[in-house]
Amino acid sequence: MIPLARPALPAELADRLSAHTEHLRTCSAGGVAARSRWKNAAADRTALREALQPMAPGIERCMYCGDSLGTAIDHFEPIKLAPLRAFDWLNHFLACEYCNSNAKRAEYPCDPLTGACLLVDPSAEDPYDHLQLVLNTGRYRAKTRKGEATIATFRLDRWQLERARRDAFDRCEDMLRGYARLLSSGEHQRAQIRAEALLRQPHADVLYAMVRTLDAPGAALVLDDDIAGILRTRFTVPSRWRA
């Protein structure tokens, strides 16, 4: 996961979503009614998807695993638990079919004492505070209870994801070195194309973890000096990625 910047909705769409919510509130609708209204709001679902696209990592990647395309709109807090949040913009994420239908489904783990949600919301908090990505293995380690619940709920420990992240680490290193060579040779336009491609590729969490690892203890054991230097002084990353 990477931190995501949630944009403001167009006023017209925000008004339509509010109208849906007000209808559900007025009717004291439960999960079944809210689900039915959601399914019948095809035009608004399309508009929501379009609003979510620029927020997603890479090119419309799943906001949870970062691997596959985000083809579904997931309700972070499931409709059956919070029907009045069915049309809540802050409750929507793009997810791949696996994360949405096979992994998370209607799970929403909460602290039994406080009732606080135990899933990381990447649009409201920094996943790095709860999850550590071990770059040379591609495996996530939990830093907190939220991290543990997030890994388990989204199955971020799937072997396919771990191998893909490990491969992405090697790919990032190669692309960063190529980017630096292009800059050094004065090929700034090609360097920019390389940088944009690096930010678009799947598993943006790998590049994000590389940036956050720069100042962590033992960083030199994970990142080569040349890679660390490129990330520190030459490669521009989204400002929200900086600690």
Backbone hydrogen bonds in HBPLUS format (Angstrom, degrees):
<---DONOR---> <-ACCEPTOR-->    atom                        ^
c    i                          cat <-CA-CA->   ^        H-A-AA   ^      H-
h    n   atom  resd res      DA  || num        DHA   H-A  angle D-A-AA Bond
n    s   type  num  typ     dist DA aas  dist angle  dist       angle   num
A0004-LEU N   A0122-PRO O   2.79 MM 118  5.62 167.2  1.81 141.8 141.3     1
A0014-ALA N   A0010-PRO O   2.95 MM   4  6.19 166.6  1.97 161.9 166.4     2
A0015-ASP N   A0011-ALA O   2.94 MM   4  6.15 153.7  2.01 149.1 155.6     3
A0016-ARG N   A0012-GLU O   3.10 MM   4  6.38 153.7  2.17 142.7 149.6     4
A0017-LEU N   A0013-LEU O   2.95 MM   4  6.23 161.7  1.99 157.9 162.3     5
A0018-SER N   A0014-ALA O   2.99 MM   4  6.17 155.7  2.05 144.6 151.6     6
A0019-ALA N   A0015-ASP O   2.96 MM   4  6.19 147.9  2.06 144.2 152.8     7
A0020-HIS N   A0016-ARG O   3.09 MM   4  6.45 152.2  2.17 146.2 152.8     8
A0021-THR N   A0017-LEU O   3.04 MM   4  6.37 162.9  2.07 150.7 154.9     9
A0022-GLU N   A0018-SER O   2.86 MM   4  6.08 158.7  1.90 149.8 155.8    10
A0023-HIS N   A0019-ALA O   2.97 MM   4  6.16 154.0  2.04 145.3 152.1    11
A0024-LEU N   A0020-HIS O   3.02 MM   4  6.36 161.2  2.06 152.6 157.1    12
A0025-ARG N   A0021-THR O   2.87 MM   4  6.13 153.3  1.95 148.5 156.6    13
A0026-THR N   A0022-GLU O   2.85 MM   4  6.00 162.9  1.88 150.7 155.1    14
A0027-CYS N   A0023-HIS O   3.00 MM   4  6.16 153.4  2.07 148.3 155.2    15
A0029-ALA N   A0024-LEU O   2.90 MM   5  5.04 163.5  1.93 152.4 155.0    16
A0028-SER N   A0025-ARG O   3.07 MM   3  4.96 152.4  2.15  98.5 107.0    17
A0034-ALA N   A0030-GLY O   2.99 MM   4  6.15 160.5  2.03 154.4 160.7    18
A0035-ARG N   A0031-GLY O   2.84 MM   4  5.95 156.3  1.90 146.4 153.0    19
A0036-SER N   A0032-VAL O   2.99 MM   4  6.21 156.8  2.05 145.9 152.3    20
A0037-ARG N   A0033-ALA O   2.96 MM   4  6.21 161.2  1.99 149.5 154.1    21
A0038-TRP N   A0034-ALA O   2.93 MM   4  6.10 156.4  1.98 146.2 153.2    22
A0039-LYS N   A0035-ARG O   2.94 MM   4  6.18 161.5  1.97 151.5 155.8    23
A0040-ASN N   A0036-SER O   3.06 MM   4  6.26 145.6  2.18 144.9 154.0    24
A0041-ALA N   A0038-TRP O   3.18 MM   3  5.26 157.2  2.24 103.9 110.9    25
A0045-ARG N   A0041-ALA O   2.95 MM   4  6.17 150.7  2.04 154.7 164.1    26
A0046-THR N   A0042-ALA O   3.00 MM   4  6.27 156.3  2.06 149.8 155.6    27
A0047-ALA N   A0043-ALA O   3.05 MM   4  6.32 156.0  2.10 142.9 149.5    28
A0048-LEU N   A0044-ASP O   2.87 MM   4  6.04 151.6  1.95 143.1 150.9    29
A0049-ARG N   A0045-ARG O   2.92 MM   4  6.16 157.1  1.97 147.6 153.6    30
A0050-GLU N   A0046-THR O   3.05 MM   4  6.35 157.3  2.10 147.5 153.3    31
A0051-ALA N   A0047-ALA O   3.02 MM   4  6.28 143.4  2.15 139.8 150.0    32
A0051-ALA N   A0048-LEU O   3.05 MM   3  4.96 118.7  2.44  91.9 107.6    33
A0052-LEU N   A0048-LEU O   2.90 MM   4  6.18 140.5  2.06 147.5 158.6    34
A0052-LEU N   A0049-ARG O   3.13 MM   3  5.04 125.0  2.45  92.5 106.7    35
A0053-GLN N   A0049-ARG O   3.05 MM   4  6.22 140.1  2.22 148.3 158.0    36
A0055-MET N   A0052-LEU O   2.96 MM   3  5.28 139.2  2.13 111.0 123.5    37
A0056-ALA N   A0053-GLN O   3.15 MM   3  5.41 146.2  2.27 107.0 116.1    38
A0061-ARG N   A0057-PRO O   3.05 MM   4  5.46 154.7  2.11 169.3 171.7    39
A0070-GLY N   A0060-GLU O   2.59 MM  10  5.55 170.7  1.60 163.8 160.2    40
A0062-CYS N   A0068-SER O   2.82 MM   6  5.82 154.7  1.88 173.7 167.4    41
A0066-GLY N   A0062-CYS O   3.03 MM   4  4.82 130.0  2.29 118.0 132.1    42
A0063-MET N   A0094-LEU O   2.95 MM  31  5.76 175.5  1.95 151.0 152.4    43
A0203-HIS N   A0066-GLY O   2.90 MM 137  4.89 174.1  1.90 142.6 141.6    44
A0072-ALA N   A0095-ALA O   2.95 MM  23  5.27 156.0  2.00 161.3 166.6    45
A0095-ALA N   A0072-ALA O   2.83 MM  23  5.27 162.7  1.86 152.2 156.4    46
A0074-ASP N   A0093-PHE O   2.69 MM  19  5.19 164.4  1.72 165.3 166.1    47
A0093-PHE N   A0074-ASP O   3.06 MM  19  5.19 147.7  2.16 143.3 150.9    48
A0076-PHE N   A0091-ASN O   2.88 MM  15  5.23 157.3  1.93 143.3 148.6    49
A0081-LEU N   A0078-PRO O   3.05 MM   3  5.48 139.1  2.23 107.8 118.9    50
A0082-ALA N   A0078-PRO O   2.95 MM   4  6.20 148.6  2.05 150.9 161.0    51
A0085-ARG N   A0082-ALA O   2.90 MM   3  5.51 162.6  1.93 121.8 127.5    52
A0086-ALA N   A0083-PRO O   3.20 MM   3  5.44 162.2  2.24 113.3 114.4    53
A0088-ASP N   A0085-ARG O   3.12 MM   3  4.72 170.2  2.13 103.9 105.4    54
A0091-ASN N   A0088-ASP O   2.80 MM   3  5.32 159.9  1.84 120.7 127.1    55
A0092-HIS N   A0089-TRP O   3.35 MM   3  5.60 164.4  2.37 116.6 115.4    56
A0100-ASN N   A0096-CYS O   2.97 MM   4  6.03 162.2  2.00 155.8 161.6    57
A0101-SER N   A0097-GLU O   2.78 MM   4  5.53 161.7  1.82 141.3 147.7    58
A0102-ASN N   A0098-TYR O   2.83 MM   4  4.86 142.7  1.96 126.3 138.1    59
A0103-ALA N   A0098-TYR O   2.83 MM   5  6.12 147.5  1.94 160.0 162.5    60
A0104-LYS N   A0099-CYS O   2.86 MM   5  5.70 154.7  1.92 145.8 150.9    61
A0105-ARG N   A0100-ASN O   3.12 MM   5  5.47 135.1  2.33 119.0 131.9    62
A0107-GLU N   A0104-LYS O   2.81 MM   3  5.41 165.3  1.83 143.7 147.6    63
A0118-LEU N   A0109-PRO O   2.81 MM   9  5.53 164.8  1.83 153.2 147.9    64
A0111-ASP N   A0116-ALA O   2.81 MM   5  5.31 159.9  1.85 149.6 153.9    65
A0115-GLY N   A0111-ASP O   2.75 MM   4  4.84 144.6  1.87 135.6 144.7    66
A0124-ALA N   A0121-ASP O   2.98 MM   3  5.49 162.9  2.01 119.6 125.2    67
A0125-GLU N   A0121-ASP O   3.00 MM   4  5.99 136.1  2.20 160.8 174.0    68
A0129-ASP N   A0126-ASP O   2.97 MM   3  5.74 158.7  2.01 124.0 129.5    69
A0130-HIS N   A0127-PRO O   2.91 MM   3  5.46 156.1  1.97 115.8 123.4    70
A0131-LEU N   A0127-PRO O   2.80 MM   4  5.82 143.9  1.93 155.1 166.5    71
A0143-LYS N   A0130-HIS O   2.82 MM  13  4.85 171.7  1.82 138.2 135.7    72
A0132-GLN N   A0141-ARG O   2.84 MM   9  5.07 168.7  1.85 156.7 159.7    73
A0141-ARG N   A0132-GLN O   2.72 MM   9  5.07 157.4  1.77 149.9 158.1    74
A0134-VAL N   A0139-ARG O   2.83 MM   5  5.36 173.9  1.83 161.9 160.1    75
A0137-THR N   A0134-VAL O   3.17 MM   3  5.71 157.7  2.22 114.9 121.8    76
A0138-GLY N   A0134-VAL O   2.74 MM   4  5.57 141.8  1.88 160.2 173.3    77
A0148-GLU N   A0144-THR O   3.02 MM   4  6.42 154.5  2.09 147.7 153.9    78
A0149-ALA N   A0145-ARG O   2.95 MM   4  6.23 167.2  1.97 155.1 157.5    79
A0150-THR N   A0146-LYS O   2.87 MM   4  5.99 154.7  1.93 149.6 157.0    80
A0151-ILE N   A0147-GLY O   2.98 MM   4  6.15 165.1  2.00 153.0 156.1    81
A0152-ALA N   A0148-GLU O   3.07 MM   4  6.25 163.9  2.09 149.0 153.7    82
A0153-THR N   A0149-ALA O   2.83 MM   4  5.88 163.2  1.86 147.9 153.1    83
A0154-PHE N   A0150-THR O   3.09 MM   4  6.02 170.8  2.09 148.9 151.8    84
A0155-ARG N   A0151-ILE O   2.91 MM   4  5.41 109.8  2.42 129.5 144.2    85
A0156-LEU N   A0151-ILE O   3.01 MM   5  4.88 144.2  2.14 131.4 140.6    86
A0158-ARG N   A0155-ARG O   3.20 MM   3  5.81 149.1  2.30 121.8 120.4    87
A0161-LEU N   A0158-ARG O   3.04 MM   3  5.40 121.5  2.40 105.2 118.9    88
A0162-GLU N   A0158-ARG O   3.05 MM   4  6.40 161.2  2.09 155.5 161.4    89
A0163-ARG N   A0159-TRP O   2.97 MM   4  6.14 163.3  2.00 149.6 153.4    90
A0164-ALA N   A0160-GLN O   3.03 MM   4  6.14 155.7  2.09 140.1 147.4    91
A0165-ARG N   A0161-LEU O   2.85 MM   4  6.05 155.4  1.91 152.1 158.2    92
A0166-ARG N   A0162-GLU O   3.02 MM   4  6.20 157.7  2.07 144.7 151.0    93
A0167-ASP N   A0163-ARG O   2.96 MM   4  6.20 159.6  2.00 149.3 154.6    94
A0168-ALA N   A0164-ALA O   2.86 MM   4  6.03 148.7  1.96 140.2 149.8    95
A0169-PHE N   A0165-ARG O   2.94 MM   4  6.22 142.9  2.08 146.4 155.2    96
A0170-ASP N   A0166-ARG O   3.40 MM   4  6.81 157.9  2.46 146.3 149.9    97
A0171-ARG N   A0167-ASP O   2.98 MM   4  6.27 157.4  2.04 148.3 155.4    98
A0172-CYS N   A0168-ALA O   2.78 MM   4  5.95 156.3  1.84 149.0 154.9    99
A0173-GLU N   A0169-PHE O   3.10 MM   4  6.35 160.5  2.14 148.6 153.2   100
A0174-ASP N   A0170-ASP O   3.10 MM   4  6.39 164.0  2.13 150.5 154.1   101
A0175-MET N   A0171-ARG O   2.93 MM   4  6.14 163.1  1.96 153.1 157.9   102
A0176-LEU N   A0172-CYS O   2.87 MM   4  6.00 155.4  1.93 151.0 157.6   103
A0177-ARG N   A0173-GLU O   3.04 MM   4  6.25 159.5  2.08 150.2 155.2   104
A0178-GLY N   A0174-ASP O   2.97 MM   4  6.20 156.6  2.02 145.6 152.6   105
A0179-TYR N   A0175-MET O   2.84 MM   4  6.00 151.6  1.92 142.7 150.9   106
A0180-ALA N   A0176-LEU O   2.96 MM   4  6.22 159.3  2.01 147.9 152.6   107
A0181-ARG N   A0177-ARG O   2.99 MM   4  6.26 155.3  2.05 147.7 154.3   108
A0182-LEU N   A0178-GLY O   3.03 MM   4  6.27 158.0  2.08 148.9 154.3   109
A0183-LEU N   A0179-TYR O   3.06 MM   4  6.37 156.9  2.11 149.8 156.0   110
A0184-SER N   A0180-ALA O   2.96 MM   4  6.17 161.7  2.00 149.4 154.5   111
A0185-SER N   A0181-ARG O   3.01 MM   4  6.22 140.8  2.17 143.8 153.8   112
A0187-GLU N   A0182-LEU O   2.85 MM   5  5.06 142.6  1.99 164.2 157.3   113
A0186-GLY N   A0183-LEU O   3.02 MM   3  5.13 160.7  2.05 108.0 112.9   114
A0191-ALA N   A0187-GLU O   2.97 MM   4  6.19 149.3  2.07 147.4 157.3   115
A0192-GLN N   A0188-HIS O   2.92 MM   4  6.13 150.0  2.01 143.4 150.5   116
A0193-ILE N   A0189-GLN O   3.07 MM   4  6.38 154.0  2.14 145.7 152.5   117
A0194-ARG N   A0190-ARG O   2.97 MM   4  6.22 153.9  2.04 144.4 151.4   118
A0195-ALA N   A0191-ALA O   2.91 MM   4  6.19 154.6  1.98 147.1 154.1   119
A0196-GLU N   A0192-GLN O   2.93 MM   4  6.18 160.5  1.97 151.1 155.8   120
A0197-ALA N   A0193-ILE O   2.99 MM   4  6.19 154.6  2.06 145.2 152.2   121
A0198-LEU N   A0194-ARG O   2.96 MM   4  6.20 149.6  2.05 145.4 153.7   122
A0199-LEU N   A0195-ALA O   3.14 MM   4  6.44 150.0  2.23 146.3 153.2   123
A0200-ARG N   A0196-GLU O   3.06 MM   4  6.25 127.7  2.35 137.6 151.5   124
A0200-ARG N   A0197-ALA O   3.18 MM   3  5.03 134.7  2.39  91.8 104.4   125
A0201-GLN N   A0197-ALA O   3.19 MM   4  6.24 134.4  2.41 147.0 155.3   126
A0206-VAL N   A0203-HIS O   3.06 MM   3  5.74 159.6  2.10 115.8 121.0   127
A0208-TYR N   A0204-ALA O   2.96 MM   4  6.18 162.3  1.99 152.5 158.4   128
A0209-ALA N   A0205-ASP O   2.86 MM   4  5.90 153.5  1.93 135.0 141.8   129
A0210-MET N   A0206-VAL O   2.99 MM   4  6.27 148.9  2.08 145.3 154.0   130
A0211-VAL N   A0207-LEU O   3.04 MM   4  6.38 156.0  2.10 149.9 155.3   131
A0212-ARG N   A0208-TYR O   2.99 MM   4  6.30 162.4  2.02 152.9 157.6   132
A0213-THR N   A0209-ALA O   2.85 MM   4  5.88 132.2  2.08 140.1 152.5   133
A0214-LEU N   A0211-VAL O   3.33 MM   3  5.60 151.6  2.42 103.6 111.3   134
A0216-ALA N   A0213-THR O   2.96 MM   3  4.99 163.5  1.99 111.6 116.7   135
A0219-ALA N   A0216-ALA O   3.14 MM   3  5.51 136.6  2.33 144.1 138.0   136
A0221-LEU N   A0218-GLY O   3.00 MM   3  5.47 150.8  2.08 112.1 120.9   137
A0222-VAL N   A0219-ALA O   2.94 MM   3  5.34 153.0  2.02 110.8 119.5   138
A0223-LEU N   A0219-ALA O   2.85 MM   4  5.98 175.1  1.85 174.2 174.7   139
A0228-ALA N   A0224-ASP O   2.96 MM   4  6.24 166.7  1.97 160.4 164.4   140
A0229-GLY N   A0225-ASP O   2.90 MM   4  6.07 155.0  1.97 146.8 153.8   141
A0230-ILE N   A0226-ASP O   3.00 MM   4  6.23 155.0  2.07 145.0 151.0   142
A0231-LEU N   A0227-ILE O   3.02 MM   4  6.25 167.5  2.04 155.2 158.2   143
A0232-ARG N   A0228-ALA O   2.93 MM   4  6.06 146.1  2.05 143.9 153.5   144
A0233-THR N   A0229-GLY O   3.01 MM   4  6.01 163.7  2.03 150.6 154.0   145
A0234-ARG N   A0230-ILE O   2.88 MM   4  4.93 151.7  1.97 132.9 140.1   146
A0235-PHE N   A0230-ILE O   2.88 MM   5  5.87 152.3  1.96 161.3 157.7   147
A0241-TRP N   A0238-PRO O   2.90 MM   3  5.57 162.4  1.93 121.6 127.6   148
A0242-ARG N   A0239-SER O   3.19 MM   3  5.71 159.9  2.23 114.0 119.4   149
